[in-house]
Amino acid sequence: MQVARLLQSYLDGETDEITARRVAAHLKDCRRCGLEASVYREIHNALARRVEPDAGAVQRLRAFGESLMNPAAGDDGGGGESATPPAGA
């Protein structure tokens, strides 16, 4: 399962229960995806408060999105412990 591709849907509560459980378990074990979930929540909460999100968080999220479009050789998007977190994370 490529959690990175499901992350936004999961955080928005748009996944089925089984997928949600699998993603939640992955986020506990994968530092990279856990950091991205945290960044997404930060941006989401800032938008809900109608304040400008942290520029660094926006940049990290943008870099993460770009990494999904151009994965490094051998990176399946699973984000194990050897995965390098986005800059500034």
CNS distance restraints for C-alpha pairs under 8 A (distance, minus, plus):
assign (resid   1 and name CA) (resid  78 and name CA) 7.18 0.50 0.50
assign (resid   2 and name CA) (resid   6 and name CA) 7.06 0.50 0.50
assign (resid   2 and name CA) (resid  76 and name CA) 7.21 0.50 0.50
assign (resid   2 and name CA) (resid  77 and name CA) 5.61 0.50 0.50
assign (resid   2 and name CA) (resid  78 and name CA) 5.35 0.50 0.50
assign (resid   3 and name CA) (resid   7 and name CA) 5.87 0.50 0.50
assign (resid   3 and name CA) (resid  23 and name CA) 6.18 0.50 0.50
assign (resid   3 and name CA) (resid  26 and name CA) 7.50 0.50 0.50
assign (resid   3 and name CA) (resid  33 and name CA) 7.66 0.50 0.50
assign (resid   3 and name CA) (resid  77 and name CA) 7.16 0.50 0.50
assign (resid   3 and name CA) (resid  78 and name CA) 6.22 0.50 0.50
assign (resid   4 and name CA) (resid  33 and name CA) 6.69 0.50 0.50
assign (resid   4 and name CA) (resid  68 and name CA) 7.58 0.50 0.50
assign (resid   4 and name CA) (resid  77 and name CA) 6.07 0.50 0.50
assign (resid   4 and name CA) (resid  78 and name CA) 6.96 0.50 0.50
assign (resid   4 and name CA) (resid  79 and name CA) 7.95 0.50 0.50
assign (resid   5 and name CA) (resid  68 and name CA) 7.73 0.50 0.50
assign (resid   6 and name CA) (resid  10 and name CA) 6.01 0.50 0.50
assign (resid   6 and name CA) (resid  23 and name CA) 7.87 0.50 0.50
assign (resid   7 and name CA) (resid  11 and name CA) 6.12 0.50 0.50
assign (resid   7 and name CA) (resid  23 and name CA) 7.57 0.50 0.50
assign (resid   7 and name CA) (resid  37 and name CA) 7.03 0.50 0.50
assign (resid   8 and name CA) (resid  12 and name CA) 6.09 0.50 0.50
assign (resid   8 and name CA) (resid  40 and name CA) 7.73 0.50 0.50
assign (resid   9 and name CA) (resid  13 and name CA) 6.23 0.50 0.50
assign (resid   9 and name CA) (resid  14 and name CA) 4.98 0.50 0.50
assign (resid   9 and name CA) (resid  15 and name CA) 6.04 0.50 0.50
assign (resid  10 and name CA) (resid  14 and name CA) 5.70 0.50 0.50
assign (resid  10 and name CA) (resid  15 and name CA) 5.35 0.50 0.50
assign (resid  10 and name CA) (resid  20 and name CA) 6.12 0.50 0.50
assign (resid  10 and name CA) (resid  23 and name CA) 7.31 0.50 0.50
assign (resid  11 and name CA) (resid  37 and name CA) 7.42 0.50 0.50
assign (resid  11 and name CA) (resid  41 and name CA) 7.71 0.50 0.50
assign (resid  15 and name CA) (resid  19 and name CA) 6.04 0.50 0.50
assign (resid  15 and name CA) (resid  20 and name CA) 5.81 0.50 0.50
assign (resid  16 and name CA) (resid  20 and name CA) 6.05 0.50 0.50
assign (resid  17 and name CA) (resid  21 and name CA) 6.21 0.50 0.50
assign (resid  18 and name CA) (resid  22 and name CA) 6.37 0.50 0.50
assign (resid  19 and name CA) (resid  23 and name CA) 6.09 0.50 0.50
assign (resid  20 and name CA) (resid  24 and name CA) 6.02 0.50 0.50
assign (resid  21 and name CA) (resid  25 and name CA) 6.16 0.50 0.50
assign (resid  22 and name CA) (resid  26 and name CA) 6.23 0.50 0.50
assign (resid  23 and name CA) (resid  27 and name CA) 6.14 0.50 0.50
assign (resid  24 and name CA) (resid  28 and name CA) 6.55 0.50 0.50
assign (resid  25 and name CA) (resid  29 and name CA) 6.80 0.50 0.50
assign (resid  26 and name CA) (resid  30 and name CA) 5.90 0.50 0.50
assign (resid  26 and name CA) (resid  33 and name CA) 7.94 0.50 0.50
assign (resid  27 and name CA) (resid  31 and name CA) 7.18 0.50 0.50
assign (resid  27 and name CA) (resid  33 and name CA) 5.84 0.50 0.50
assign (resid  27 and name CA) (resid  34 and name CA) 4.86 0.50 0.50
assign (resid  27 and name CA) (resid  37 and name CA) 7.94 0.50 0.50
assign (resid  28 and name CA) (resid  34 and name CA) 6.85 0.50 0.50
assign (resid  29 and name CA) (resid  80 and name CA) 7.66 0.50 0.50
assign (resid  29 and name CA) (resid  81 and name CA) 7.91 0.50 0.50
assign (resid  30 and name CA) (resid  34 and name CA) 6.00 0.50 0.50
assign (resid  30 and name CA) (resid  79 and name CA) 5.92 0.50 0.50
assign (resid  30 and name CA) (resid  80 and name CA) 5.40 0.50 0.50
assign (resid  30 and name CA) (resid  81 and name CA) 6.10 0.50 0.50
assign (resid  31 and name CA) (resid  35 and name CA) 6.04 0.50 0.50
assign (resid  31 and name CA) (resid  79 and name CA) 7.51 0.50 0.50
assign (resid  31 and name CA) (resid  80 and name CA) 7.45 0.50 0.50
assign (resid  31 and name CA) (resid  81 and name CA) 6.55 0.50 0.50
assign (resid  31 and name CA) (resid  85 and name CA) 7.52 0.50 0.50
assign (resid  32 and name CA) (resid  36 and name CA) 6.35 0.50 0.50
assign (resid  32 and name CA) (resid  79 and name CA) 5.84 0.50 0.50
assign (resid  32 and name CA) (resid  80 and name CA) 7.56 0.50 0.50
assign (resid  32 and name CA) (resid  81 and name CA) 7.77 0.50 0.50
assign (resid  32 and name CA) (resid  83 and name CA) 6.62 0.50 0.50
assign (resid  32 and name CA) (resid  84 and name CA) 6.95 0.50 0.50
assign (resid  32 and name CA) (resid  85 and name CA) 4.96 0.50 0.50
assign (resid  32 and name CA) (resid  86 and name CA) 7.63 0.50 0.50
assign (resid  33 and name CA) (resid  37 and name CA) 6.09 0.50 0.50
assign (resid  33 and name CA) (resid  79 and name CA) 6.38 0.50 0.50
assign (resid  34 and name CA) (resid  38 and name CA) 6.27 0.50 0.50
assign (resid  35 and name CA) (resid  39 and name CA) 6.25 0.50 0.50
assign (resid  35 and name CA) (resid  85 and name CA) 7.63 0.50 0.50
assign (resid  35 and name CA) (resid  89 and name CA) 6.71 0.50 0.50
assign (resid  36 and name CA) (resid  40 and name CA) 6.08 0.50 0.50
assign (resid  36 and name CA) (resid  60 and name CA) 7.98 0.50 0.50
assign (resid  36 and name CA) (resid  61 and name CA) 6.90 0.50 0.50
assign (resid  36 and name CA) (resid  64 and name CA) 7.55 0.50 0.50
assign (resid  37 and name CA) (resid  41 and name CA) 6.14 0.50 0.50
assign (resid  38 and name CA) (resid  42 and name CA) 6.18 0.50 0.50
assign (resid  39 and name CA) (resid  43 and name CA) 6.30 0.50 0.50
assign (resid  39 and name CA) (resid  57 and name CA) 5.71 0.50 0.50
assign (resid  39 and name CA) (resid  58 and name CA) 7.90 0.50 0.50
assign (resid  39 and name CA) (resid  60 and name CA) 7.58 0.50 0.50
assign (resid  39 and name CA) (resid  61 and name CA) 6.78 0.50 0.50
assign (resid  40 and name CA) (resid  44 and name CA) 6.01 0.50 0.50
assign (resid  40 and name CA) (resid  57 and name CA) 7.96 0.50 0.50
assign (resid  40 and name CA) (resid  61 and name CA) 7.08 0.50 0.50
assign (resid  41 and name CA) (resid  45 and name CA) 5.96 0.50 0.50
assign (resid  42 and name CA) (resid  46 and name CA) 6.18 0.50 0.50
assign (resid  42 and name CA) (resid  53 and name CA) 7.45 0.50 0.50
assign (resid  42 and name CA) (resid  57 and name CA) 7.55 0.50 0.50
assign (resid  43 and name CA) (resid  47 and name CA) 6.19 0.50 0.50
assign (resid  43 and name CA) (resid  53 and name CA) 5.37 0.50 0.50
assign (resid  43 and name CA) (resid  54 and name CA) 7.35 0.50 0.50
assign (resid  43 and name CA) (resid  57 and name CA) 7.02 0.50 0.50
assign (resid  43 and name CA) (resid  58 and name CA) 7.20 0.50 0.50
assign (resid  44 and name CA) (resid  48 and name CA) 6.18 0.50 0.50
assign (resid  45 and name CA) (resid  49 and name CA) 6.22 0.50 0.50
assign (resid  46 and name CA) (resid  50 and name CA) 6.08 0.50 0.50
assign (resid  46 and name CA) (resid  51 and name CA) 5.37 0.50 0.50
assign (resid  46 and name CA) (resid  52 and name CA) 6.35 0.50 0.50
assign (resid  46 and name CA) (resid  53 and name CA) 5.22 0.50 0.50
assign (resid  47 and name CA) (resid  51 and name CA) 5.92 0.50 0.50
assign (resid  47 and name CA) (resid  52 and name CA) 6.88 0.50 0.50
assign (resid  47 and name CA) (resid  53 and name CA) 6.81 0.50 0.50
assign (resid  53 and name CA) (resid  57 and name CA) 7.21 0.50 0.50
assign (resid  53 and name CA) (resid  58 and name CA) 6.99 0.50 0.50
assign (resid  54 and name CA) (resid  58 and name CA) 6.43 0.50 0.50
assign (resid  55 and name CA) (resid  59 and name CA) 6.20 0.50 0.50
assign (resid  56 and name CA) (resid  60 and name CA) 6.16 0.50 0.50
assign (resid  56 and name CA) (resid  88 and name CA) 7.20 0.50 0.50
assign (resid  57 and name CA) (resid  61 and name CA) 6.15 0.50 0.50
assign (resid  58 and name CA) (resid  62 and name CA) 6.10 0.50 0.50
assign (resid  59 and name CA) (resid  63 and name CA) 6.11 0.50 0.50
assign (resid  60 and name CA) (resid  64 and name CA) 6.10 0.50 0.50
assign (resid  60 and name CA) (resid  86 and name CA) 5.97 0.50 0.50
assign (resid  60 and name CA) (resid  87 and name CA) 6.49 0.50 0.50
assign (resid  60 and name CA) (resid  88 and name CA) 6.78 0.50 0.50
assign (resid  60 and name CA) (resid  89 and name CA) 7.04 0.50 0.50
assign (resid  61 and name CA) (resid  65 and name CA) 6.17 0.50 0.50
assign (resid  62 and name CA) (resid  66 and name CA) 6.21 0.50 0.50
assign (resid  63 and name CA) (resid  67 and name CA) 6.13 0.50 0.50
assign (resid  63 and name CA) (resid  86 and name CA) 6.64 0.50 0.50
assign (resid  63 and name CA) (resid  87 and name CA) 7.96 0.50 0.50
assign (resid  64 and name CA) (resid  68 and name CA) 6.50 0.50 0.50
assign (resid  64 and name CA) (resid  86 and name CA) 6.37 0.50 0.50
assign (resid  65 and name CA) (resid  69 and name CA) 6.65 0.50 0.50
assign (resid  66 and name CA) (resid  70 and name CA) 6.26 0.50 0.50
assign (resid  67 and name CA) (resid  71 and name CA) 5.27 0.50 0.50
assign (resid  67 and name CA) (resid  72 and name CA) 7.63 0.50 0.50
assign (resid  68 and name CA) (resid  77 and name CA) 7.23 0.50 0.50
assign (resid  71 and name CA) (resid  75 and name CA) 6.07 0.50 0.50
assign (resid  71 and name CA) (resid  76 and name CA) 7.50 0.50 0.50
assign (resid  71 and name CA) (resid  77 and name CA) 7.31 0.50 0.50
assign (resid  75 and name CA) (resid  79 and name CA) 7.73 0.50 0.50
assign (resid  79 and name CA) (resid  83 and name CA) 5.27 0.50 0.50
assign (resid  85 and name CA) (resid  89 and name CA) 6.22 0.50 0.50
